[in-house]
């Protein structure tokens, strides 16, 4: 139906679809929206025009007096567009056919239908990459899994689209040159180009197909002149803006060396656009200017100065000129600031050295403007971070003073930008040596109120800023006033912050770095290890959350590592026997953290494992769990001593098996994370594997769960364990079969690319027919995990799996029993856990 056009002969028009007929234009039907989440819709000029959903978009002039067949073609195209939009995972089966059909219709003589064809093609482009991501969490599935077994590899839809690239580009270039290519058609073609560049050059997972990095470089000769002509259009602001954005994407998504060849051709139109009278065009053009500076000198080293110096000077001059203009829009001001700063950051050492002072003056003035202050801060950060060591000492005090003031503002983004800029100046700029000491002391005092859990992102940035001030304190302050201010203002807030249950992630890492840097810098002269340790232990009050105790322990462990002496470790070990459960818990967790960091603790105490095991007798469950964590992680530091000792304890103390197995799990989890670490634990397989298999039939459900996790993760290290799991899946003992069925899901690990031996998978699926409800339930739960992680392992067996799962969702009356409780009877449904799993 898309080709239904009985009144028109395409054979006489040539390939480009040029016709002598007058095309009719629809009112306002641009079809250049942004339903694709690329994030460029709205205020930046990529308008979301009508997609054709309104009632009014079918009101069109007739192409001929009686010819209404365009309605059929348009309806067919819109139907196809809806199918692509709503069936992104299904459409990949028909990608090639749809792609060829749409490309063949680019020659459509009716502008309105042609624009709809362009829209459909854009949707197809986006579907080719979205479908790849949405099919499976961990691997791109190339075709419909229900049609073919997973071991047969087909060409992915994304590859098909890439193979069609020459045909696509030929059609796009042909349509640009077509006599019927009016502004609406060019807008549509730019939309296709935009999505083609975004999709074709998108960053992809390591598991995706590797495509050549050339992108559309081979078509630059034909394409770039057409884009330039769109930019040079004087009467269509929208077309100019869109052409500039497509040009920016091409420069951004292709290799720098590939883009160097087109810079001379595009620079004149970019300069003219920066100096144009349309705000949206100016903004987009200065975005391109910033990108050009990166392309010319991407590594800050030598470049072809004879060829590019004049070009860069012209770009800087026209961008800087915008800063002196009055009554221009805020977006233009921001873009001009960024373009000028980008030029200086790359060429401020020689070429633009004379322009630095006047640019710094303008940037400083813009700090007082509410609209441009945040952008000015970002520009100062760019200038501070450049490896060219630009001299910003003339304004550095002013910037730090203003930045400190911005930290008090209510705008969250302004506070974050201020903190980031101050960190860049302190960390990277040579101008920090000329900063007024009193300014920094005032800044440190002010930072104290942000060391709290009210805004963890800002808190992490502030802690990073304080760490950088500590690292540069020698250059700024010879008397140590900054460090003393840190101990009086910041550290009391840090100790209080450690008690927050929200402290984790980046904020915790920044806090650990702060403590470590301070102790390393001062060598214990301002605050001794004893004082530090006492303050941290004092913050471990009863009834804190487990995460708070863990945070305190981690900070304690980085201090011990910074101190680097066995005496400090001995002090922590003595705390294990403390009567205060909170202190004992922190000490055990700190010992575990030290072990995890690779520290050999055997020299600090010959009987360390015995003292930790004694903590299992404590009444507090939290202390027991901390002891289990410590016992497992000390083995990371010295496997030869502690792994045999742990295995002996598991065999000897059956009443403590759950906690001891958790210790073993800590070791296995650590060593199964990478292939290199796995080799270190492999020699212990002969003792660990029999231990796990022997206890797989335990009557304690908690022990069985721990055994299953240990077995699955250890099988990643020693693949022979999968053979044992395969055999025991058919064992007579119910508990053993249930444990093996559970262990399968833990065998899916990043280090083995989420793969399992096919024989083990086949044996595992047989347990679906197991008569025991527990075994069947564990099998269902493991299948759930496999489907989420790597569905290909079982996708070929879905026809046999699904009927069993569907059957298990039906209530089995035989499994419902009545329990007589005297005055009343209680109905117990033994099949409920299985139905939930199903």
C-alpha positions in Angstrom: 0.0 0.0 0.0 3.0 2.3 0.5 3.7 2.0 -3.2 0.1 2.5 -4.4 0.3 5.3 -6.9 -1.6 4.4 -10.1 -1.6 7.9 -11.5 2.2 8.5 -11.4 5.1 7.0 -13.3 8.3 7.0 -11.2 10.2 5.4 -14.1 10.3 8.8 -16.0 11.7 10.8 -13.1 15.1 9.1 -12.5 16.4 7.9 -9.2 16.2 11.1 -7.4 12.4 11.4 -7.6 12.5 14.8 -9.2 9.2 15.7 -10.8 7.7 18.5 -12.7 4.5 18.2 -10.6 3.9 20.9 -8.0 4.1 19.3 -4.6 1.5 20.3 -2.1 2.6 21.2 1.4 0.7 20.3 4.5 0.0 23.1 7.0 2.6 22.9 9.8 3.2 19.2 9.3 6.9 19.0 10.1 7.1 15.6 11.7 10.4 16.4 13.3 9.7 15.5 16.9 11.8 14.1 19.6 10.0 11.0 20.9 13.2 9.2 21.0 14.6 10.4 24.4 17.8 11.7 22.9 17.3 14.7 25.2 17.5 17.4 22.6 13.8 18.3 22.6 12.5 21.6 23.9 14.4 24.8 24.6 17.5 24.0 22.5 15.6 24.3 19.3 14.8 20.8 18.3 11.1 21.4 18.4 8.6 18.7 19.0 6.2 19.5 16.2 3.1 17.5 15.3 3.7 13.8 14.9 0.5 13.5 13.0 -1.7 12.4 15.9 -4.0 15.4 15.8 -7.2 15.6 13.8 -6.1 18.6 11.8 -3.1 17.0 10.2 -5.0 15.3 7.4 -6.3 18.6 6.0 -4.2 18.8 2.8 -4.5 20.3 -0.6 -5.2 17.8 -3.3 -2.2 17.0 -5.6 -4.5 16.6 -8.5 -8.2 17.3 -8.9 -9.2 13.7 -8.4 -6.0 12.0 -7.2 -6.5 11.0 -3.6 -4.3 7.9 -3.6 -1.7 9.8 -1.4 -4.1 9.2 1.5 -3.7 5.4 1.1 0.1 5.7 1.0 0.2 8.0 3.9 -2.1 5.8 6.0 0.1 2.8 5.2 3.2 4.6 6.3 1.6 5.8 9.5 0.5 2.2 10.2 4.0 1.0 9.7 5.4 3.7 12.0 3.0 2.7 14.7 4.0 -0.9 14.4 7.7 0.0 14.7 7.0 2.3 17.7 5.0 -0.3 19.6 6.7 -3.5 18.7 10.4 -2.7 19.0 11.4 -6.2 20.1 9.3 -7.9 17.4 10.2 -5.6 14.5 13.8 -6.8 14.5 12.6 -9.9 12.6 11.5 -7.7 9.7 14.2 -5.0 9.8 15.7 -5.8 6.5 12.4 -5.9 4.6 11.1 -2.7 6.2 14.4 -0.9 5.7 14.5 -1.8 2.0 10.9 -0.8 1.5 11.3 2.6 3.2 14.5 3.4 1.3 12.8 2.5 -1.9 10.1 5.1 -1.1 12.4 8.0 -0.5 11.7 9.0 -4.1 8.0 9.6 -3.1 6.8 12.7 -5.2 4.3 13.9 -2.5 6.1 15.9 0.1 3.7 15.1 2.9 3.9 11.4 2.4 7.7 11.7 2.0 8.0 13.3 5.4 6.0 10.5 6.9 8.4 8.0 5.3 11.3 9.9 6.8 9.7 9.7 10.2 9.1 6.0 9.9 12.8 5.5 8.9 13.9 7.4 12.0 11.8 5.2 14.2 13.3 2.1 12.5 16.8 3.4 13.2 16.1 3.9 16.8 14.4 0.5 17.1 17.5 -1.2 15.8 19.4 -0.2 18.9 16.6 -0.1 21.5 15.5 -3.6 20.6 19.1 -4.8 21.1 19.2 -3.4 24.6 15.7 -4.5 25.6 15.9 -8.1 24.6 18.1 -9.3 27.4 19.7 -7.8 30.4 23.2 -9.2 29.7 23.5 -10.1 26.1 22.1 -8.8 22.8 19.7 -11.3 21.3 19.9 -11.2 17.6 16.6 -12.8 16.6 13.3 -14.0 18.0 14.4 -16.6 20.6 11.3 -18.7 20.1 12.1 -19.3 16.4 15.6 -20.6 16.7 17.7 -22.4 19.3 20.2 -20.0 21.0 23.3 -21.7 19.6 22.5 -20.7 16.0 23.8 -17.2 15.5 22.0 -14.9 13.0 23.0 -11.5 11.9 21.7 -8.9 14.3 19.2 -6.2 13.3 21.8 -3.6 14.1 24.3 -5.2 11.8 21.7 -5.3 9.0 21.2 -1.6 9.5 24.9 -1.1 9.3 25.1 -3.2 6.1 22.5 -0.9 4.6 24.6 2.2 5.4 25.8 2.7 1.8 22.3 2.5 0.4 21.0 4.9 3.1 23.7 7.4 2.5 23.2 7.2 -1.3 19.4 7.9 -0.8 20.0 10.8 1.6 22.6 12.5 -0.6 20.3 12.0 -3.6 17.3 13.5 -1.9 19.4 16.5 -0.7 20.2 17.2 -4.4 16.7 16.6 -5.6 14.9 19.4 -7.3 11.9 18.8 -5.0 14.0 19.0 -1.8 12.4 22.0 -0.2 13.0 23.1 3.4 10.6 20.5 4.8 12.2 17.7 3.0 15.7 18.9 4.1 14.4 19.1 7.7 13.2 15.5 7.4 16.6 14.4 5.9 18.5 16.1 8.7 16.3 14.2 11.2 17.3 10.9 9.6 21.0 12.0 9.6 20.8 13.0 13.3 19.4 9.6 14.3 21.7 7.7 12.0 24.8 9.3 13.5 23.5 8.9 17.1 22.6 5.2 16.5 25.5 4.2 14.3 28.1 5.9 16.5 26.5 5.2 19.9 28.7 3.8 22.6 28.0 0.2 23.0 28.5 -2.5 25.5 31.6 -4.8 25.2 29.2 -7.6 24.4 27.8 -5.8 21.3 29.0 -6.2 17.8 32.2 -4.3 17.0 31.6 -2.0 14.1 34.1 0.0 12.1 34.8 3.4 13.7 34.7 5.2 10.3 31.0 5.9 10.7 29.8 7.9 7.7 33.3 9.4 7.1 33.3 7.9 3.5 30.3 10.1 2.6 31.7 13.4 3.9 32.5 14.7 0.4 28.9 14.5 -0.7 27.2 15.2 2.6 29.1 18.1 4.2 28.5 20.5 1.3 24.7 19.8 1.6 24.7 20.4 5.3 26.7 23.6 4.8 24.2 24.9 2.3 21.4 24.2 4.9 23.4 26.3 7.4 23.8 29.1 4.9 20.0 29.3 4.3 19.1 32.9 5.2 15.3 32.5 5.4 14.9 29.4 7.6 16.2 29.6 11.1 14.9 26.2 12.0 16.8 24.6 9.1 20.0 26.4 10.0 19.7 25.4 13.7 19.1 21.7 12.8 21.9 21.6 10.3 24.3 23.0 12.9 23.2 20.4 15.4 23.7 17.6 12.9 27.1 19.0 12.1 28.0 19.1 15.8 26.9 15.4 16.2 29.0 14.4 13.2 32.1 16.1 14.8 31.4 14.7 18.2 30.7 11.1 17.2 33.6 10.6 14.8 37.3 10.3 15.4 39.1 13.6 15.6 41.5 12.7 12.8 38.6 11.9 10.5 37.0 15.4 11.2 40.2 17.4 10.5 39.6 17.1 6.8 36.3 19.0 6.8 37.2 21.8 9.2 38.4 24.3 6.6 35.1 23.7 4.6 32.8 24.3 7.6 34.6 27.1 9.4 33.3 30.0 7.2 29.7 29.0 7.7 30.3 28.5 11.5 31.8 32.0 11.9 28.9 33.5 9.9 26.4 31.6 12.1 28.0 32.7 15.4 27.6 36.3 14.1 24.1 35.7 12.9 21.1 37.5 14.5 19.2 34.4 15.6 19.9 33.3 19.2 19.2 29.6 18.6 21.6 29.6 15.6 24.3 31.4 17.6 24.1 28.9 20.4 24.4 25.8 18.2 27.2 27.4 16.2 29.3 28.1 19.4 28.7 24.5 20.4 30.5 23.5 17.2 33.3 26.0 18.0 34.0 24.3 21.3 34.1 20.9 19.5 36.5 22.2 16.8 39.0 23.3 19.4 39.1 19.7 20.8 39.5 18.2 17.3 42.4 20.5 16.3 44.4 19.9 19.5 42.9 16.8 21.3 46.0 15.9 23.3 47.2 19.5 24.1 50.5 18.7 22.2 51.8 19.8 18.9 49.4 20.5 16.0 49.6 21.9 12.5 49.8 25.5 13.6 50.4 26.9 10.1 47.1 25.4 8.9 44.9 26.0 11.9 46.1 29.1 13.8 44.2 31.5 11.6 41.1 29.4 11.9 41.2 29.2 15.7 41.9 33.0 16.0 38.9 33.7 13.9 36.7 31.4 15.9 37.9 32.9 19.2 37.4 36.4 18.0 33.9 35.9 16.8 32.9 34.0 20.0 34.5 36.7 22.3 32.7 39.4 20.3 29.4 37.9 21.5 30.4 38.6 25.1 30.5 42.3 24.6 27.0 42.5 23.0 24.1 43.8 25.0 20.6 42.5 25.0 21.4 39.0 23.9 19.7 35.9 25.3 21.0 34.0 28.3 21.7 30.8 26.3 23.9 32.8 23.9 25.9 34.3 26.7 26.5 30.9 28.2 27.5 29.4 24.9 29.9 32.3 24.2 31.6 31.9 27.6 32.0 28.2 27.0 33.4 28.7 23.4 35.9 31.3 24.6 37.0 29.2 27.5 37.4 26.1 25.2 39.6 28.1 22.9 41.8 29.3 25.7 42.0 25.9 27.4 43.5 24.4 24.2 45.5 27.3 22.7 46.2 29.7 25.7 49.8 28.8 26.0 51.0 30.5 22.8 48.4 31.3 20.1 45.9 33.0 22.5 48.2 33.9 25.3 47.5 37.6 24.9 43.7 37.0 25.2 43.8 35.4 28.7 43.6 38.5 30.9 40.7 40.1 29.1 38.8 36.8 29.1 39.4 36.2 32.8 38.1 39.8 33.5 34.9 39.0 31.5 34.5 35.7 33.3 34.9 37.3 36.7 32.4 40.0 35.8 29.9 37.3 34.7 30.1 35.7 38.2 28.0 38.6 39.4 25.3 37.8 36.9 22.6 35.4 38.0 22.2 33.9 34.5 25.8 33.4 33.7 27.4 32.7 37.1 27.2 28.9 36.9 28.6 28.8 33.4 31.4 31.2 34.5 32.3 28.8 37.3 32.4 25.9 34.8 34.7 27.9 32.5 37.1 28.6 35.4 37.2 24.9 36.1 38.1 24.2 32.5 40.9 26.8 32.6 42.2 25.4 35.9 42.2 21.8 34.7 44.0 22.4 31.4 47.5 20.8 31.2 48.8 24.1 29.7 49.1 25.6 33.2 47.4 28.9 32.3 48.0 31.7 34.8 44.7 32.6 36.5 46.4 34.0 39.7 45.1 37.5 39.0 41.5 36.4 39.7 41.9 33.3 41.8 41.1 35.1 45.1 38.0 36.6 43.6 36.8 33.2 42.2 37.4 31.4 45.6 35.5 34.2 47.4 32.6 34.1 45.0 32.6 30.3 44.9 32.4 30.1 48.8 29.5 32.5 48.6 27.7 30.3 46.1 27.9 27.3 48.4 25.3 29.1 50.6 22.8 29.6 47.8 19.6 27.5 47.6 20.3 26.3 44.0 21.5 22.7 44.2 23.2 22.8 40.8 25.0 26.1 41.6 26.4 24.6 44.9 27.6 21.5 43.1 29.3 23.6 40.3 30.9 25.8 43.0 32.3 22.8 44.9 33.6 21.2 41.7 35.3 24.5 40.5 36.9 25.1 43.8 38.3 21.5 43.8 39.7 22.0 40.3 41.4 25.2 41.3 42.9 23.8 44.4 43.9 20.5 42.8 45.1 21.5 39.3 45.9 25.2 39.1 49.4 26.6 40.0 47.5 29.8 41.1 46.6 28.1 44.4 50.1 29.2 45.7 48.9 32.8 45.6 45.6 32.3 47.3 45.0 34.3 50.5 45.3 31.9 53.5 42.4 33.6 55.3 40.1 32.9 52.4 40.8 29.2 52.7 40.4 29.1 56.5 37.0 30.8 56.1 36.1 28.3 53.3 37.1 25.3 55.6 34.9 26.7 58.4 32.0 27.1 56.0 32.4 23.6 54.7 31.6 22.1 58.1 27.9 22.6 57.7 27.9 20.5 54.5 29.5 17.5 56.1 26.1 15.9 56.8 23.6 13.5 55.2 21.2 16.2 54.0 22.9 16.2 50.5 25.2 13.3 50.1 26.3 14.3 46.6 27.4 17.8 47.7 28.9 16.3 50.9 31.1 14.0 48.8 32.3 16.9 46.7 33.0 19.0 49.8 35.0 16.2 51.3 37.0 15.8 48.1 37.7 19.6 48.2 38.9 19.4 51.8 41.2 16.4 50.9 42.7 18.5 48.0 43.3 21.4 50.4 45.1 19.0 52.8 47.3 17.7 49.9 48.2 21.2 48.8 48.5 22.7 52.4 52.4 22.8 52.1 52.2 25.1 49.1 49.6 27.4 50.7 50.4 27.5 54.4 53.8 26.8 56.0 52.5 27.3 59.6 49.9 24.5 59.5 46.9 26.8 60.2 44.8 25.1 57.6 45.3 21.7 59.1 44.6 23.0 62.6 41.4 24.6 61.3 40.5 21.2 59.8 40.7 19.4 63.1 38.6 22.0 65.0 35.9 22.6 62.3 35.6 19.6 60.1 36.5 16.4 62.1 33.8 16.8 64.8 31.2 16.9 62.0 32.9 13.9 60.4 32.6 11.8 63.6 28.9 12.7 63.8 28.4 12.0 60.1 29.8 8.5 60.6 26.7 7.7 62.7 24.3 8.3 59.8 22.7 5.2 58.4 22.8 6.9 54.9 26.6 7.2 54.7 27.7 5.0 51.8 29.2 5.0 48.3 31.0 8.1 47.1 30.5 10.1 50.3 32.1 7.2 52.4 35.0 6.9 50.0 35.6 10.6 50.1 35.5 10.6 53.9 38.0 7.7 54.1 40.3 9.6 51.7 40.1 12.7 53.9 41.2 10.8 57.0 43.9 8.9 55.2 45.3 12.1 53.5 45.3 14.0 56.8 47.2 11.3 58.7 49.7 10.8 55.9 50.3 14.5 55.5 50.7 15.2 59.2 52.4 11.9 60.2 50.4 11.9 63.5 51.9 15.3 64.7 48.6 17.2 64.9 46.4 14.2 65.7 48.1 11.0 66.9 46.8 7.6 65.8 45.6 7.1 69.4 43.5 10.3 69.3 42.1 9.4 65.9 41.2 5.9 67.0 39.6 7.0 70.2 37.4 9.5 68.5 36.3 6.9 65.9 35.6 4.3 68.6 33.7 6.9 70.6 31.4 7.5 67.7 30.4 3.8 67.7 27.6 4.2 70.2 25.0 1.4 70.8 22.0 0.9 68.5 23.5 2.3 65.3 22.7 0.7 62.0 25.0 -2.0 60.7 26.1 0.3 57.8 27.2 2.9 60.4 29.4 0.4 62.2 30.8 -0.7 58.8 31.6 2.9 57.9 33.4 3.5 61.2 35.3 0.3 60.7 36.4 1.2 57.1 37.6 4.6 58.3 39.5 2.9 61.1 41.1 0.4 58.6 42.4 3.2 56.3 43.9 4.9 59.3 45.7 1.7 60.3 47.0 1.3 56.7 48.2 4.9 56.7 49.9 4.4 60.0 51.5 1.2 58.7 52.7 -0.3 62.0 51.8 -3.6 63.8 51.2 -1.7 67.1 48.1 0.0 65.8 46.8 -3.4 64.6 47.4 -4.9 68.0 45.3 -2.1 69.6 42.4 -3.0 67.4 42.7 -6.7 68.1 42.6 -6.0 71.8 39.2 -4.3 71.3 37.7 -7.6 70.0 37.3 -8.8 73.6 35.6 -5.5 74.7 32.5 -5.8 76.9 31.0 -3.0 74.8 29.3 -4.8 71.9 29.5 -1.8 69.6 33.2 -1.4 70.1 33.8 -5.1 69.6 31.7 -5.1 66.4 33.7 -2.2 65.0 37.0 -3.8 65.8 36.0 -7.1 64.1 34.7 -5.3 61.0 38.0 -3.2 60.9 40.0 -6.4 61.1 37.9 -7.8 58.2 38.5 -4.7 56.1 42.3 -4.9 56.7 42.3 -8.5 55.6 40.2 -7.7 52.5 42.8 -5.0 51.6 45.4 -7.8 51.5 47.0 -7.1 54.9 48.7 -10.2 56.5 47.6 -10.0 60.1 49.2 -13.2 61.3 52.3 -11.3 62.4 50.3 -9.0 64.7 48.7 -11.9 66.6 49.6 -15.6 66.4 46.2 -16.7 67.6 44.0 -14.1 65.8 41.6 -16.7 64.4 41.0 -18.1 67.9 40.2 -14.7 69.3 37.8 -14.0 66.5 36.1 -17.4 66.9 35.7 -16.7 70.6 33.4 -13.8 69.6 30.9 -16.3 68.2 30.0 -16.9 71.8 28.8 -13.3 72.2 25.0 -12.9 72.8 24.8 -10.1 70.2 23.9 -11.4 66.7 25.6 -8.3 65.2 28.9 -9.2 66.9 28.7 -12.8 65.7 28.1 -11.6 62.1 31.0 -9.2 62.3 33.2 -12.0 63.6 32.1 -14.2 60.7 33.0 -11.4 58.3 36.4 -10.9 59.9 37.3 -14.6 60.0 36.6 -14.9 56.3 38.5 -11.8 55.2 41.7 -12.3 57.2 42.2 -15.3 55.0 42.5 -13.0 52.0 45.7 -11.6 53.5 47.2 -15.0 54.3 45.5 -18.0 52.7 48.0 -20.6 53.6 47.5 -20.1 57.3 43.8 -19.2 57.6 41.9 -21.3 54.9 43.0 -24.7 56.4 42.2 -23.4 59.9 38.7 -22.3 58.8 38.0 -25.7 57.1 39.1 -27.4 60.3 36.7 -25.2 62.4 33.8 -26.0 60.0 34.4 -29.8 60.5 34.8 -29.5 64.2 32.0 -27.1 65.2 28.8 -28.2 63.7 26.8 -25.8 66.0 28.6 -22.8 64.4 28.4 -24.1 60.8 26.2 -21.2 59.4 28.6 -18.5 60.6 31.7 -20.4 59.6 30.3 -21.1 56.1 29.5 -17.4 55.8 33.2 -16.8 56.5 34.1 -19.3 53.7 31.6 -17.5 51.4 33.5 -14.2 52.0 36.7 -15.9 50.8 35.0 -17.5 47.7 33.2 -14.3 46.8 36.4 -12.3 46.8 38.4 -14.8 44.7 35.6 -15.5 42.2 35.4 -11.9 41.1 38.2 -12.2 38.5 40.0 -15.0 36.6 43.4 -14.0 38.1 42.2 -14.1 41.7 40.4 -17.4 41.0 43.8 -19.1 40.3 45.0 -18.3 43.8 42.1 -20.2 45.5 42.1 -23.1 43.1 44.7 -25.2 45.0 42.3 -25.4 48.0 39.6 -27.0 45.8 40.5 -30.5 47.0 39.6 -29.6 50.6 36.8 -27.1 50.1 34.7 -29.0 47.6 34.3 -32.3 49.6 33.4 -30.2 52.7 30.6 -28.3 50.8 29.2 -31.5 49.1 29.2 -33.4 52.4 27.1 -30.7 54.2 24.7 -30.2 51.3 22.2 -32.5 52.9 22.0 -30.5 56.2 18.6 -30.2 57.8 19.3 -26.5 58.6 17.8 -24.4 55.8 20.2 -21.5 56.5 23.2 -23.8 56.2 21.9 -25.3 52.9 21.4 -21.8 51.5 25.0 -20.9 52.4 26.3 -24.2 51.0 24.5 -23.6 47.7 25.9 -20.1 47.4 29.4 -21.3 48.2 29.1 -24.2 45.7 27.8 -22.0 42.9 30.5 -19.3 43.3 33.3 -21.9 43.8 32.2 -23.6 40.6 33.1 -20.4 38.8 36.7 -21.0 40.1 36.8 -24.7 39.6 34.5 -25.8 36.7 34.8 -29.5 37.8 32.3 -28.8 40.5 29.6 -28.4 37.9 30.1 -32.2 37.2 29.5 -32.9 40.9 26.4 -30.7 41.0 25.1 -32.5 37.9 25.4 -35.9 39.6 23.9 -34.8 42.9 20.8 -33.2 41.1 19.7 -36.8 40.8 20.6 -37.8 44.4 18.1 -39.7 46.6 18.3 -37.1 49.4 15.7 -34.3 49.0 17.8 -31.7 50.7 20.8 -32.4 48.5 18.8 -32.1 45.3 17.3 -28.8 46.6 20.8 -27.4 47.5 22.1 -28.3 44.0 19.1 -26.7 42.3 19.8 -23.5 44.3 23.5 -23.5 43.6 23.0 -23.4 39.8 22.0 -19.7 39.9 25.1 -18.7 41.8 27.2 -20.1 39.1 26.3 -17.2 36.8 29.2 -14.8 37.3 30.6 -11.8 35.4 34.1 -13.5 35.3 32.6 -16.6 33.4 30.4 -14.3 31.2 27.3 -15.7 32.8 27.7 -19.1 31.1 27.0 -22.6 32.5 27.9 -26.1 31.0 25.0 -27.3 28.9 25.1 -30.7 30.5 24.6 -29.2 34.0 21.7 -27.0 32.6 20.0 -30.1 31.1 20.3 -32.1 34.4 19.0 -29.0 36.3 15.9 -28.7 34.1 15.0 -32.4 34.9 14.4 -31.3 38.5 11.3 -29.5 37.2 9.6 -32.9 37.3 10.8 -33.6 40.8 8.1 -34.9 43.1 9.3 -32.9 46.1 7.9 -29.4 46.5 11.1 -28.0 48.0 13.2 -29.1 45.1 10.7 -27.9 42.6 10.4 -24.5 44.3 14.2 -24.0 44.3 14.3 -25.0 40.6 11.7 -22.3 39.8 13.6 -19.6 41.7 16.8 -20.6 39.9 15.1 -20.5 36.5 13.8 -17.0 37.4 17.4 -15.8 38.0 18.7 -17.5 34.7 15.9 -15.8 32.7 16.9 -12.4 34.1 20.7 -12.9 33.7 21.2 -15.1 30.6 18.0 -16.4 29.1 19.9 -18.1 26.3 20.9 -21.0 28.6 17.3 -22.3 28.7 15.4 -20.5 25.9 15.5 -23.5 23.6 13.7 -25.5 26.3 10.9 -23.1 27.0 8.3 -25.3 25.2 8.8 -28.0 27.9 9.4 -25.6 30.8 6.3 -23.3 30.4 3.6 -26.0 30.8 5.1 -27.2 34.1 5.3 -23.6 35.4 1.8 -22.8 34.3 0.5 -26.0 35.9 2.2 -25.0 39.2 0.3 -21.8 39.4 -3.0 -23.7 39.9 -4.0 -24.4 43.5 -3.6 -28.1 44.3 -6.4 -29.0 46.7 -4.5 -32.1 47.8 -1.8 -29.9 49.3 -4.2 -28.1 51.6 -4.5 -29.6 55.0 -6.5 -28.7 58.1 -4.7 -28.4 61.5 -7.0 -28.8 64.5 -6.1 -26.2 67.1 -8.8 -27.1 69.6 -11.4 -24.3 69.5 -10.9 -23.7 65.8 -9.3 -25.3 62.7 -6.6 -23.7 60.6 -6.1 -24.4 56.8 -2.4 -24.8 55.7 -1.6 -24.7 52.0 1.7 -26.5 51.5 1.7 -25.6 47.8 1.6 -21.8 48.4 5.5 -21.3 48.3 5.6 -23.2 45.0 2.8 -21.1 43.5 4.6 -17.9 44.5 7.8 -19.1 42.9 5.9 -20.2 39.7 
